[in-house]
Amino acid sequence: MLIITDQTTCFDAAGRQIDCRGSGHDGDGKTHSDVGGNHRFVTGDDRVTDGWTGCVWHQHAGLSEFPMTWDEAFAFVEEMNRPGGNASNQWRLPSRRELFSLISHQNINPALPAGHPFVDVFNGYYWTGTECARVPDQAWYVHLGGGKVYRGMKHASYMVWPVSGPSLLTPVPEKRFVIDGKKILDRATERHWYIGEKLPVHAVSWEAAIDSVRSLNLNDGFPGDNWRLPNIRELDSLVDLTRHSPALDDILPVSDAQVGFWSSTTSIFEPRYAWALYALDGAIGVGFKPKADFRVIAVRKSIT
């Protein structure tokens, strides 16, 4: 499961670029070499293998040439797999998590990693093969211009980008979440999570969220340190797309299905905004940093 982003620049609530060091932002402590650089993708025969996930993508992101409905998208991929089609017989519509794994949080238009080998990328919406659990007439799409992940009616028309081959996305353990004192251990990502009385119980601004998590590390009565605001991929890793209201495991103490959570990841599309997770369905959108619109959850790497 991919739980890091490629974001290496940091911006304050006014959208001004700042030094990442000690900021608590997503880019804090990261370098370009930490996020893969040009060594992530391997290209051959119109196929691109993603070394981070194992997914094999068609190099041409505009094969469908025009937007299609969800059903038409499945039919298009099925046609590719017919004899004499695209010589693979393994193409499929990507899952939400697979398509989101391609998204860069450092680049826009397209929101793909620097140096990527893809061509004909449309800076707009692409279908995934993942249905919305709460609204079965809708399915998830990803915006390749900026990185938004949301749901749309299946009769709407979006672009299609097939994927093939085995995915190396981490299998989820049967007993994934374990209560570990005041913390919750996610065995799939080796992350500790905390949402409790040491953090605000109401929505706060983005900078207040970062400050409140930083305060956990100064609290002598709280176990451990190195707590931080999670990046948007870490937040997304909590989402269970077979659930809704909220789209989270029952062990996570979230009683309000309408709640959303701040991430430490800035929107490069508009740096006065930061990415956030909406718990109701698991949508990924943005919030205006100065507004008190989202809750706080803290994360750290588990210590064994």
ChimeraX commands (.cxc) that place a marker at each C-alpha (Angstrom):
marker #1 position 0.00,0.00,0.00 radius 0.5
marker #1 position 1.49,3.32,-1.08 radius 0.5
marker #1 position 1.64,5.69,1.90 radius 0.5
marker #1 position 4.15,8.35,0.88 radius 0.5
marker #1 position 3.72,11.29,-1.47 radius 0.5
marker #1 position 6.26,13.01,-3.69 radius 0.5
marker #1 position 5.66,16.44,-2.14 radius 0.5
marker #1 position 8.93,18.20,-1.30 radius 0.5
marker #1 position 7.85,21.85,-1.13 radius 0.5
marker #1 position 5.94,23.53,1.68 radius 0.5
marker #1 position 3.53,26.48,1.81 radius 0.5
marker #1 position 1.97,28.38,4.70 radius 0.5
marker #1 position -1.72,29.17,5.09 radius 0.5
marker #1 position -1.33,32.24,2.86 radius 0.5
marker #1 position 0.09,30.11,0.05 radius 0.5
marker #1 position 3.65,31.41,0.45 radius 0.5
marker #1 position 6.47,28.91,-0.03 radius 0.5
marker #1 position 8.44,28.31,3.16 radius 0.5
marker #1 position 11.36,26.23,4.37 radius 0.5
marker #1 position 10.06,22.72,5.01 radius 0.5
marker #1 position 12.44,22.01,7.89 radius 0.5
marker #1 position 10.55,21.71,11.16 radius 0.5
marker #1 position 7.28,22.80,9.55 radius 0.5
marker #1 position 5.35,19.59,10.17 radius 0.5
marker #1 position 4.17,19.74,6.55 radius 0.5
marker #1 position 4.25,16.79,4.17 radius 0.5
marker #1 position 7.54,17.88,2.63 radius 0.5
marker #1 position 9.30,18.17,5.99 radius 0.5
marker #1 position 12.42,16.00,6.01 radius 0.5
marker #1 position 12.05,14.71,2.44 radius 0.5
marker #1 position 14.39,15.10,-0.52 radius 0.5
marker #1 position 13.87,14.43,-4.22 radius 0.5
marker #1 position 15.78,11.16,-3.89 radius 0.5
marker #1 position 13.30,10.03,-1.21 radius 0.5
marker #1 position 10.38,10.19,-3.64 radius 0.5
marker #1 position 11.64,8.02,-6.47 radius 0.5
marker #1 position 12.86,10.49,-9.07 radius 0.5
marker #1 position 13.19,9.10,-12.58 radius 0.5
marker #1 position 13.79,5.54,-11.38 radius 0.5
marker #1 position 10.16,4.76,-10.57 radius 0.5
marker #1 position 8.89,3.80,-14.04 radius 0.5
marker #1 position 10.17,1.22,-16.54 radius 0.5
marker #1 position 8.89,1.47,-20.11 radius 0.5
marker #1 position 8.62,-1.16,-22.84 radius 0.5
marker #1 position 6.20,-2.07,-25.66 radius 0.5
marker #1 position 3.74,0.73,-24.85 radius 0.5
marker #1 position 3.59,-0.48,-21.25 radius 0.5
marker #1 position 4.89,1.26,-18.16 radius 0.5
marker #1 position 5.65,-0.68,-14.99 radius 0.5
marker #1 position 5.36,1.30,-11.77 radius 0.5
marker #1 position 8.16,0.17,-9.49 radius 0.5
marker #1 position 6.35,1.56,-6.44 radius 0.5
marker #1 position 3.21,-0.55,-6.84 radius 0.5
marker #1 position 3.84,-3.19,-9.52 radius 0.5
marker #1 position 0.95,-1.89,-11.63 radius 0.5
marker #1 position 1.50,-2.04,-15.40 radius 0.5
marker #1 position -0.09,0.90,-17.23 radius 0.5
marker #1 position -0.62,1.55,-20.90 radius 0.5
marker #1 position 1.78,4.30,-21.88 radius 0.5
marker #1 position -0.98,6.11,-23.78 radius 0.5
marker #1 position -3.40,7.65,-21.30 radius 0.5
marker #1 position -5.74,8.75,-24.08 radius 0.5
marker #1 position -6.49,5.43,-25.75 radius 0.5
marker #1 position -10.25,5.94,-25.49 radius 0.5
marker #1 position -9.85,9.29,-27.36 radius 0.5
marker #1 position -13.05,10.64,-25.82 radius 0.5
marker #1 position -14.95,10.38,-22.50 radius 0.5
marker #1 position -17.22,7.39,-21.88 radius 0.5
marker #1 position -19.86,6.31,-19.39 radius 0.5
marker #1 position -18.84,3.79,-16.75 radius 0.5
marker #1 position -20.43,0.88,-18.62 radius 0.5
marker #1 position -18.83,2.01,-21.87 radius 0.5
marker #1 position -15.47,2.15,-20.10 radius 0.5
marker #1 position -15.76,-1.51,-19.10 radius 0.5
marker #1 position -16.80,-2.43,-22.63 radius 0.5
marker #1 position -13.83,-0.53,-24.04 radius 0.5
marker #1 position -11.38,-2.42,-21.84 radius 0.5
marker #1 position -13.08,-5.72,-22.65 radius 0.5
marker #1 position -12.65,-4.98,-26.35 radius 0.5
marker #1 position -8.94,-4.37,-25.79 radius 0.5
marker #1 position -8.65,-7.89,-24.41 radius 0.5
marker #1 position -10.21,-9.57,-27.45 radius 0.5
marker #1 position -7.89,-11.47,-29.82 radius 0.5
marker #1 position -6.23,-8.97,-32.11 radius 0.5
marker #1 position -6.99,-6.17,-29.68 radius 0.5
marker #1 position -4.10,-4.77,-27.68 radius 0.5
marker #1 position -2.10,-8.00,-27.34 radius 0.5
marker #1 position -2.47,-8.35,-23.60 radius 0.5
marker #1 position -5.74,-10.02,-22.52 radius 0.5
marker #1 position -5.11,-8.64,-19.03 radius 0.5
marker #1 position -6.27,-5.04,-19.25 radius 0.5
marker #1 position -8.78,-3.82,-16.68 radius 0.5
marker #1 position -10.27,-0.59,-15.42 radius 0.5
marker #1 position -8.05,0.43,-12.49 radius 0.5
marker #1 position -9.33,0.41,-8.95 radius 0.5
marker #1 position -9.57,3.73,-7.17 radius 0.5
marker #1 position -6.45,2.98,-5.14 radius 0.5
marker #1 position -4.50,1.94,-8.24 radius 0.5
marker #1 position -5.29,5.10,-10.19 radius 0.5
marker #1 position -4.73,7.31,-7.15 radius 0.5
marker #1 position -1.30,5.71,-6.73 radius 0.5
marker #1 position -0.16,7.51,-9.90 radius 0.5
marker #1 position -1.09,10.95,-8.60 radius 0.5
marker #1 position 1.69,13.40,-7.87 radius 0.5
marker #1 position 1.24,15.89,-5.04 radius 0.5
marker #1 position 4.13,17.95,-6.34 radius 0.5
marker #1 position 2.95,18.54,-9.92 radius 0.5
marker #1 position -0.24,19.59,-11.71 radius 0.5
marker #1 position -1.62,19.50,-15.26 radius 0.5
marker #1 position -0.99,16.62,-15.24 radius 0.5
marker #1 position -0.70,15.61,-11.59 radius 0.5
marker #1 position 1.84,12.91,-12.40 radius 0.5
marker #1 position 5.37,12.39,-11.07 radius 0.5
marker #1 position 8.18,14.42,-12.62 radius 0.5
marker #1 position 9.81,12.64,-15.53 radius 0.5
marker #1 position 6.88,10.27,-16.06 radius 0.5
marker #1 position 6.86,8.50,-19.47 radius 0.5
marker #1 position 3.12,8.72,-20.19 radius 0.5
marker #1 position 1.66,10.44,-23.26 radius 0.5
marker #1 position -1.75,11.82,-24.24 radius 0.5
marker #1 position -2.70,12.53,-20.63 radius 0.5
marker #1 position -5.97,14.42,-20.31 radius 0.5
marker #1 position -5.89,16.92,-17.43 radius 0.5
marker #1 position -9.36,15.96,-16.30 radius 0.5
marker #1 position -11.46,13.10,-14.96 radius 0.5
marker #1 position -10.68,9.39,-15.37 radius 0.5
marker #1 position -12.92,6.53,-14.33 radius 0.5
marker #1 position -11.93,3.88,-11.85 radius 0.5
marker #1 position -13.58,0.47,-11.64 radius 0.5
marker #1 position -14.56,1.05,-8.00 radius 0.5
marker #1 position -18.21,1.56,-7.17 radius 0.5
marker #1 position -19.36,3.91,-4.41 radius 0.5
marker #1 position -20.61,1.78,-1.50 radius 0.5
marker #1 position -23.16,4.35,-0.28 radius 0.5
marker #1 position -24.49,5.32,-3.72 radius 0.5
marker #1 position -24.27,2.30,-6.06 radius 0.5
marker #1 position -25.36,4.43,-9.04 radius 0.5
marker #1 position -22.05,6.24,-8.69 radius 0.5
marker #1 position -18.41,5.22,-9.14 radius 0.5
marker #1 position -15.11,6.81,-8.20 radius 0.5
marker #1 position -13.06,8.98,-10.53 radius 0.5
marker #1 position -9.68,10.70,-10.23 radius 0.5
marker #1 position -8.85,14.14,-11.61 radius 0.5
marker #1 position -5.52,13.94,-13.42 radius 0.5
marker #1 position -5.14,17.71,-13.52 radius 0.5
marker #1 position -5.01,18.27,-9.78 radius 0.5
marker #1 position -5.51,14.98,-7.93 radius 0.5
marker #1 position -9.06,15.18,-6.59 radius 0.5
marker #1 position -10.77,11.84,-5.90 radius 0.5
marker #1 position -14.55,11.91,-5.97 radius 0.5
marker #1 position -17.60,10.02,-7.16 radius 0.5
marker #1 position -19.80,10.60,-10.20 radius 0.5
marker #1 position -22.95,9.15,-11.69 radius 0.5
marker #1 position -22.19,6.14,-13.86 radius 0.5
marker #1 position -23.99,7.73,-16.79 radius 0.5
marker #1 position -21.50,10.62,-16.73 radius 0.5
marker #1 position -18.63,10.53,-19.22 radius 0.5
marker #1 position -14.98,10.43,-18.19 radius 0.5
marker #1 position -11.74,9.21,-19.75 radius 0.5
marker #1 position -10.37,5.65,-19.51 radius 0.5
marker #1 position -6.82,4.57,-18.65 radius 0.5
marker #1 position -6.37,0.78,-18.58 radius 0.5
marker #1 position -4.03,-1.05,-16.23 radius 0.5
marker #1 position -2.78,-4.63,-16.42 radius 0.5
marker #1 position -0.54,-7.14,-14.71 radius 0.5
marker #1 position -0.36,-8.10,-11.06 radius 0.5
marker #1 position -0.40,-5.36,-8.49 radius 0.5
marker #1 position 2.09,-5.36,-5.66 radius 0.5
marker #1 position -0.13,-3.26,-3.42 radius 0.5
marker #1 position 0.26,-4.64,0.10 radius 0.5
marker #1 position -2.31,-7.31,1.09 radius 0.5
marker #1 position -4.39,-6.25,4.07 radius 0.5
marker #1 position -3.96,-8.44,7.19 radius 0.5
marker #1 position -7.10,-10.20,8.42 radius 0.5
marker #1 position -6.91,-8.42,11.78 radius 0.5
marker #1 position -5.61,-5.14,10.47 radius 0.5
marker #1 position -6.24,-2.69,13.32 radius 0.5
marker #1 position -5.14,-3.43,16.89 radius 0.5
marker #1 position -5.70,-1.27,19.96 radius 0.5
marker #1 position -2.30,-0.56,21.48 radius 0.5
marker #1 position -2.84,1.39,24.68 radius 0.5
marker #1 position -4.08,4.84,23.71 radius 0.5
marker #1 position -3.02,4.25,20.13 radius 0.5
marker #1 position -4.36,2.18,17.23 radius 0.5
marker #1 position -1.84,0.11,15.29 radius 0.5
marker #1 position -2.46,-0.43,11.58 radius 0.5
marker #1 position -0.64,-3.66,10.75 radius 0.5
marker #1 position -1.00,-3.05,7.00 radius 0.5
marker #1 position 1.04,0.15,7.02 radius 0.5
marker #1 position 2.95,-0.13,10.31 radius 0.5
marker #1 position 1.50,3.16,11.48 radius 0.5
marker #1 position 0.22,4.17,14.88 radius 0.5
marker #1 position -2.85,6.41,14.86 radius 0.5
marker #1 position -4.28,8.58,17.60 radius 0.5
marker #1 position -7.58,10.43,17.79 radius 0.5
marker #1 position -8.59,11.28,21.33 radius 0.5
marker #1 position -8.78,13.77,24.16 radius 0.5
marker #1 position -5.25,15.11,23.62 radius 0.5
marker #1 position -6.36,16.50,20.25 radius 0.5
marker #1 position -9.15,19.00,19.48 radius 0.5
marker #1 position -12.59,17.37,19.44 radius 0.5
marker #1 position -13.90,19.96,16.98 radius 0.5
marker #1 position -12.90,21.23,13.56 radius 0.5
marker #1 position -9.86,23.51,13.46 radius 0.5
marker #1 position -7.81,25.37,10.87 radius 0.5
marker #1 position -4.93,23.65,9.08 radius 0.5
marker #1 position -2.18,25.41,11.03 radius 0.5
marker #1 position -4.01,24.72,14.31 radius 0.5
marker #1 position -4.14,21.05,13.30 radius 0.5
marker #1 position -0.37,20.95,12.77 radius 0.5
marker #1 position 0.25,22.74,16.08 radius 0.5
marker #1 position -2.08,20.43,18.02 radius 0.5
marker #1 position -0.28,17.33,16.73 radius 0.5
marker #1 position 3.09,18.89,17.50 radius 0.5
marker #1 position 1.91,19.41,21.08 radius 0.5
marker #1 position 1.53,15.63,21.51 radius 0.5
marker #1 position 5.30,15.34,21.31 radius 0.5
marker #1 position 5.66,17.81,24.20 radius 0.5
marker #1 position 3.13,16.06,26.44 radius 0.5
marker #1 position 4.95,14.07,29.12 radius 0.5
marker #1 position 1.81,12.11,29.90 radius 0.5
marker #1 position 1.35,10.84,26.35 radius 0.5
marker #1 position 3.13,7.71,25.12 radius 0.5
marker #1 position 5.79,8.12,22.48 radius 0.5
marker #1 position 6.82,10.98,20.26 radius 0.5
marker #1 position 7.33,11.76,16.56 radius 0.5
marker #1 position 3.60,12.32,16.08 radius 0.5
marker #1 position 2.65,14.36,13.03 radius 0.5
marker #1 position -0.28,15.28,10.83 radius 0.5
marker #1 position -0.65,12.47,8.25 radius 0.5
marker #1 position -0.05,13.01,4.57 radius 0.5
marker #1 position -2.99,12.45,2.25 radius 0.5
marker #1 position -1.90,8.94,1.23 radius 0.5
marker #1 position -1.68,7.87,4.85 radius 0.5
marker #1 position -5.21,9.16,5.41 radius 0.5
marker #1 position -6.42,7.39,2.29 radius 0.5
marker #1 position -4.90,4.14,3.57 radius 0.5
marker #1 position -7.53,4.18,6.35 radius 0.5
marker #1 position -10.42,4.17,3.89 radius 0.5
marker #1 position -12.45,0.99,3.44 radius 0.5
marker #1 position -14.34,1.45,0.17 radius 0.5
marker #1 position -16.73,-1.39,1.02 radius 0.5
marker #1 position -18.06,0.75,3.90 radius 0.5
marker #1 position -19.72,4.11,4.23 radius 0.5
marker #1 position -21.07,6.53,6.82 radius 0.5
marker #1 position -18.17,6.46,7.66 radius 0.5
marker #1 position -15.94,4.60,5.20 radius 0.5
marker #1 position -13.64,3.61,8.06 radius 0.5
marker #1 position -13.08,0.55,10.23 radius 0.5
marker #1 position -15.26,0.37,13.35 radius 0.5
marker #1 position -12.19,0.40,15.59 radius 0.5
marker #1 position -11.49,4.00,14.61 radius 0.5
marker #1 position -13.42,6.24,17.05 radius 0.5
marker #1 position -15.31,8.35,14.51 radius 0.5
marker #1 position -18.92,8.86,15.56 radius 0.5
marker #1 position -19.77,11.64,13.10 radius 0.5
marker #1 position -19.92,10.28,9.56 radius 0.5
marker #1 position -19.84,13.81,8.15 radius 0.5
marker #1 position -16.44,14.57,9.65 radius 0.5
marker #1 position -13.36,15.26,7.57 radius 0.5
marker #1 position -9.66,15.17,8.46 radius 0.5
marker #1 position -6.83,17.49,7.51 radius 0.5
marker #1 position -3.71,16.10,5.87 radius 0.5
marker #1 position -0.26,17.69,5.95 radius 0.5
marker #1 position -0.24,17.74,2.13 radius 0.5
marker #1 position -0.68,21.09,0.43 radius 0.5
marker #1 position -2.62,21.42,-2.82 radius 0.5
marker #1 position -0.01,22.46,-5.38 radius 0.5
marker #1 position -2.93,23.52,-7.60 radius 0.5
marker #1 position -3.75,26.24,-5.03 radius 0.5
marker #1 position -1.27,26.36,-2.10 radius 0.5
marker #1 position -3.70,28.18,0.21 radius 0.5
marker #1 position -5.55,24.87,0.33 radius 0.5
marker #1 position -4.56,21.50,1.77 radius 0.5
marker #1 position -5.81,18.01,1.00 radius 0.5
marker #1 position -8.40,16.47,3.29 radius 0.5
marker #1 position -10.24,13.17,3.66 radius 0.5
marker #1 position -14.04,13.07,3.91 radius 0.5
marker #1 position -15.03,10.18,6.16 radius 0.5
marker #1 position -18.58,9.71,4.80 radius 0.5
marker #1 position -17.54,7.92,1.60 radius 0.5
marker #1 position -13.76,8.35,1.61 radius 0.5
marker #1 position -13.62,11.20,-0.90 radius 0.5
marker #1 position -10.40,13.19,-1.21 radius 0.5
marker #1 position -10.75,16.93,-1.66 radius 0.5
marker #1 position -9.25,20.16,-0.38 radius 0.5
marker #1 position -9.93,22.66,2.36 radius 0.5
marker #1 position -9.04,26.34,2.71 radius 0.5
marker #1 position -6.21,26.33,5.24 radius 0.5
marker #1 position -7.40,29.31,7.36 radius 0.5
marker #1 position -10.91,27.89,7.85 radius 0.5
marker #1 position -11.79,25.60,10.76 radius 0.5
marker #1 position -13.41,22.94,8.58 radius 0.5
marker #1 position -11.71,19.65,9.47 radius 0.5
marker #1 position -10.75,17.51,12.45 radius 0.5
marker #1 position -7.32,16.25,13.50 radius 0.5
marker #1 position -5.89,12.75,13.64 radius 0.5
marker #1 position -2.23,12.05,14.41 radius 0.5
marker #1 position 0.08,9.41,12.97 radius 0.5
marker #1 position 3.58,8.08,13.50 radius 0.5
marker #1 position 5.58,5.08,12.37 radius 0.5
marker #1 position 5.12,2.16,14.72 radius 0.5
marker #1 position 8.08,1.41,16.96 radius 0.5
marker #1 position 8.87,-2.28,17.40 radius 0.5
marker link #1:1,2 radius 0.2
marker link #1:2,3 radius 0.2
marker link #1:3,4 radius 0.2
marker link #1:4,5 radius 0.2
marker link #1:5,6 radius 0.2
marker link #1:6,7 radius 0.2
marker link #1:7,8 radius 0.2
marker link #1:8,9 radius 0.2
marker link #1:9,10 radius 0.2
marker link #1:10,11 radius 0.2
marker link #1:11,12 radius 0.2
marker link #1:12,13 radius 0.2
marker link #1:13,14 radius 0.2
marker link #1:14,15 radius 0.2
marker link #1:15,16 radius 0.2
marker link #1:16,17 radius 0.2
marker link #1:17,18 radius 0.2
marker link #1:18,19 radius 0.2
marker link #1:19,20 radius 0.2
marker link #1:20,21 radius 0.2
marker link #1:21,22 radius 0.2
marker link #1:22,23 radius 0.2
marker link #1:23,24 radius 0.2
marker link #1:24,25 radius 0.2
marker link #1:25,26 radius 0.2
marker link #1:26,27 radius 0.2
marker link #1:27,28 radius 0.2
marker link #1:28,29 radius 0.2
marker link #1:29,30 radius 0.2
marker link #1:30,31 radius 0.2
marker link #1:31,32 radius 0.2
marker link #1:32,33 radius 0.2
marker link #1:33,34 radius 0.2
marker link #1:34,35 radius 0.2
marker link #1:35,36 radius 0.2
marker link #1:36,37 radius 0.2
marker link #1:37,38 radius 0.2
marker link #1:38,39 radius 0.2
marker link #1:39,40 radius 0.2
marker link #1:40,41 radius 0.2
marker link #1:41,42 radius 0.2
marker link #1:42,43 radius 0.2
marker link #1:43,44 radius 0.2
marker link #1:44,45 radius 0.2
marker link #1:45,46 radius 0.2
marker link #1:46,47 radius 0.2
marker link #1:47,48 radius 0.2
marker link #1:48,49 radius 0.2
marker link #1:49,50 radius 0.2
marker link #1:50,51 radius 0.2
marker link #1:51,52 radius 0.2
marker link #1:52,53 radius 0.2
marker link #1:53,54 radius 0.2
marker link #1:54,55 radius 0.2
marker link #1:55,56 radius 0.2
marker link #1:56,57 radius 0.2
marker link #1:57,58 radius 0.2
marker link #1:58,59 radius 0.2
marker link #1:59,60 radius 0.2
marker link #1:60,61 radius 0.2
marker link #1:61,62 radius 0.2
marker link #1:62,63 radius 0.2
marker link #1:63,64 radius 0.2
marker link #1:64,65 radius 0.2
marker link #1:65,66 radius 0.2
marker link #1:66,67 radius 0.2
marker link #1:67,68 radius 0.2
marker link #1:68,69 radius 0.2
marker link #1:69,70 radius 0.2
marker link #1:70,71 radius 0.2
marker link #1:71,72 radius 0.2
marker link #1:72,73 radius 0.2
marker link #1:73,74 radius 0.2
marker link #1:74,75 radius 0.2
marker link #1:75,76 radius 0.2
marker link #1:76,77 radius 0.2
marker link #1:77,78 radius 0.2
marker link #1:78,79 radius 0.2
marker link #1:79,80 radius 0.2
marker link #1:80,81 radius 0.2
marker link #1:81,82 radius 0.2
marker link #1:82,83 radius 0.2
marker link #1:83,84 radius 0.2
marker link #1:84,85 radius 0.2
marker link #1:85,86 radius 0.2
marker link #1:86,87 radius 0.2
marker link #1:87,88 radius 0.2
marker link #1:88,89 radius 0.2
marker link #1:89,90 radius 0.2
marker link #1:90,91 radius 0.2
marker link #1:91,92 radius 0.2
marker link #1:92,93 radius 0.2
marker link #1:93,94 radius 0.2
marker link #1:94,95 radius 0.2
marker link #1:95,96 radius 0.2
marker link #1:96,97 radius 0.2
marker link #1:97,98 radius 0.2
marker link #1:98,99 radius 0.2
marker link #1:99,100 radius 0.2
marker link #1:100,101 radius 0.2
marker link #1:101,102 radius 0.2
marker link #1:102,103 radius 0.2
marker link #1:103,104 radius 0.2
marker link #1:104,105 radius 0.2
marker link #1:105,106 radius 0.2
marker link #1:106,107 radius 0.2
marker link #1:107,108 radius 0.2
marker link #1:108,109 radius 0.2
marker link #1:109,110 radius 0.2
marker link #1:110,111 radius 0.2
marker link #1:111,112 radius 0.2
marker link #1:112,113 radius 0.2
marker link #1:113,114 radius 0.2
marker link #1:114,115 radius 0.2
marker link #1:115,116 radius 0.2
marker link #1:116,117 radius 0.2
marker link #1:117,118 radius 0.2
marker link #1:118,119 radius 0.2
marker link #1:119,120 radius 0.2
marker link #1:120,121 radius 0.2
marker link #1:121,122 radius 0.2
marker link #1:122,123 radius 0.2
marker link #1:123,124 radius 0.2
marker link #1:124,125 radius 0.2
marker link #1:125,126 radius 0.2
marker link #1:126,127 radius 0.2
marker link #1:127,128 radius 0.2
marker link #1:128,129 radius 0.2
marker link #1:129,130 radius 0.2
marker link #1:130,131 radius 0.2
marker link #1:131,132 radius 0.2
marker link #1:132,133 radius 0.2
marker link #1:133,134 radius 0.2
marker link #1:134,135 radius 0.2
marker link #1:135,136 radius 0.2
marker link #1:136,137 radius 0.2
marker link #1:137,138 radius 0.2
marker link #1:138,139 radius 0.2
marker link #1:139,140 radius 0.2
marker link #1:140,141 radius 0.2
marker link #1:141,142 radius 0.2
marker link #1:142,143 radius 0.2
marker link #1:143,144 radius 0.2
marker link #1:144,145 radius 0.2
marker link #1:145,146 radius 0.2
marker link #1:146,147 radius 0.2
marker link #1:147,148 radius 0.2
marker link #1:148,149 radius 0.2
marker link #1:149,150 radius 0.2
marker link #1:150,151 radius 0.2
marker link #1:151,152 radius 0.2
marker link #1:152,153 radius 0.2
marker link #1:153,154 radius 0.2
marker link #1:154,155 radius 0.2
marker link #1:155,156 radius 0.2
marker link #1:156,157 radius 0.2
marker link #1:157,158 radius 0.2
marker link #1:158,159 radius 0.2
marker link #1:159,160 radius 0.2
marker link #1:160,161 radius 0.2
marker link #1:161,162 radius 0.2
marker link #1:162,163 radius 0.2
marker link #1:163,164 radius 0.2
marker link #1:164,165 radius 0.2
marker link #1:165,166 radius 0.2
marker link #1:166,167 radius 0.2
marker link #1:167,168 radius 0.2
marker link #1:168,169 radius 0.2
marker link #1:169,170 radius 0.2
marker link #1:170,171 radius 0.2
marker link #1:171,172 radius 0.2
marker link #1:172,173 radius 0.2
marker link #1:173,174 radius 0.2
marker link #1:174,175 radius 0.2
marker link #1:175,176 radius 0.2
marker link #1:176,177 radius 0.2
marker link #1:177,178 radius 0.2
marker link #1:178,179 radius 0.2
marker link #1:179,180 radius 0.2
marker link #1:180,181 radius 0.2
marker link #1:181,182 radius 0.2
marker link #1:182,183 radius 0.2
marker link #1:183,184 radius 0.2
marker link #1:184,185 radius 0.2
marker link #1:185,186 radius 0.2
marker link #1:186,187 radius 0.2
marker link #1:187,188 radius 0.2
marker link #1:188,189 radius 0.2
marker link #1:189,190 radius 0.2
marker link #1:190,191 radius 0.2
marker link #1:191,192 radius 0.2
marker link #1:192,193 radius 0.2
marker link #1:193,194 radius 0.2
marker link #1:194,195 radius 0.2
marker link #1:195,196 radius 0.2
marker link #1:196,197 radius 0.2
marker link #1:197,198 radius 0.2
marker link #1:198,199 radius 0.2
marker link #1:199,200 radius 0.2
marker link #1:200,201 radius 0.2
marker link #1:201,202 radius 0.2
marker link #1:202,203 radius 0.2
marker link #1:203,204 radius 0.2
marker link #1:204,205 radius 0.2
marker link #1:205,206 radius 0.2
marker link #1:206,207 radius 0.2
marker link #1:207,208 radius 0.2
marker link #1:208,209 radius 0.2
marker link #1:209,210 radius 0.2
marker link #1:210,211 radius 0.2
marker link #1:211,212 radius 0.2
marker link #1:212,213 radius 0.2
marker link #1:213,214 radius 0.2
marker link #1:214,215 radius 0.2
marker link #1:215,216 radius 0.2
marker link #1:216,217 radius 0.2
marker link #1:217,218 radius 0.2
marker link #1:218,219 radius 0.2
marker link #1:219,220 radius 0.2
marker link #1:220,221 radius 0.2
marker link #1:221,222 radius 0.2
marker link #1:222,223 radius 0.2
marker link #1:223,224 radius 0.2
marker link #1:224,225 radius 0.2
marker link #1:225,226 radius 0.2
marker link #1:226,227 radius 0.2
marker link #1:227,228 radius 0.2
marker link #1:228,229 radius 0.2
marker link #1:229,230 radius 0.2
marker link #1:230,231 radius 0.2
marker link #1:231,232 radius 0.2
marker link #1:232,233 radius 0.2
marker link #1:233,234 radius 0.2
marker link #1:234,235 radius 0.2
marker link #1:235,236 radius 0.2
marker link #1:236,237 radius 0.2
marker link #1:237,238 radius 0.2
marker link #1:238,239 radius 0.2
marker link #1:239,240 radius 0.2
marker link #1:240,241 radius 0.2
marker link #1:241,242 radius 0.2
marker link #1:242,243 radius 0.2
marker link #1:243,244 radius 0.2
marker link #1:244,245 radius 0.2
marker link #1:245,246 radius 0.2
marker link #1:246,247 radius 0.2
marker link #1:247,248 radius 0.2
marker link #1:248,249 radius 0.2
marker link #1:249,250 radius 0.2
marker link #1:250,251 radius 0.2
marker link #1:251,252 radius 0.2
marker link #1:252,253 radius 0.2
marker link #1:253,254 radius 0.2
marker link #1:254,255 radius 0.2
marker link #1:255,256 radius 0.2
marker link #1:256,257 radius 0.2
marker link #1:257,258 radius 0.2
marker link #1:258,259 radius 0.2
marker link #1:259,260 radius 0.2
marker link #1:260,261 radius 0.2
marker link #1:261,262 radius 0.2
marker link #1:262,263 radius 0.2
marker link #1:263,264 radius 0.2
marker link #1:264,265 radius 0.2
marker link #1:265,266 radius 0.2
marker link #1:266,267 radius 0.2
marker link #1:267,268 radius 0.2
marker link #1:268,269 radius 0.2
marker link #1:269,270 radius 0.2
marker link #1:270,271 radius 0.2
marker link #1:271,272 radius 0.2
marker link #1:272,273 radius 0.2
marker link #1:273,274 radius 0.2
marker link #1:274,275 radius 0.2
marker link #1:275,276 radius 0.2
marker link #1:276,277 radius 0.2
marker link #1:277,278 radius 0.2
marker link #1:278,279 radius 0.2
marker link #1:279,280 radius 0.2
marker link #1:280,281 radius 0.2
marker link #1:281,282 radius 0.2
marker link #1:282,283 radius 0.2
marker link #1:283,284 radius 0.2
marker link #1:284,285 radius 0.2
marker link #1:285,286 radius 0.2
marker link #1:286,287 radius 0.2
marker link #1:287,288 radius 0.2
marker link #1:288,289 radius 0.2
marker link #1:289,290 radius 0.2
marker link #1:290,291 radius 0.2
marker link #1:291,292 radius 0.2
marker link #1:292,293 radius 0.2
marker link #1:293,294 radius 0.2
marker link #1:294,295 radius 0.2
marker link #1:295,296 radius 0.2
marker link #1:296,297 radius 0.2
marker link #1:297,298 radius 0.2
marker link #1:298,299 radius 0.2
marker link #1:299,300 radius 0.2
marker link #1:300,301 radius 0.2
marker link #1:301,302 radius 0.2
marker link #1:302,303 radius 0.2
marker link #1:303,304 radius 0.2
view
